[in-house]
Amino acid sequence: MSCPELKRQGKTTIAITHDDRYFDLADRVITLEYGQITSDRRSGAGLLS
């Protein structure tokens, strides 16, 4: 099952990664440094826009 299909079903997908190649696909990106949130941004694009 793909992420867009899960999203249509109202499901949430959480990915924890250091790979920033796909950050622009996310609805929300939370950045942590040393266990503290340093950035919390929401994208207008998202997976299904």
Secondary structure, DSSP 8 states (H G I E B T S, - for coil): --HHHHHHTT-------S-GGGGGG-SEEEEEETTEEEEEEE-SSTTT-
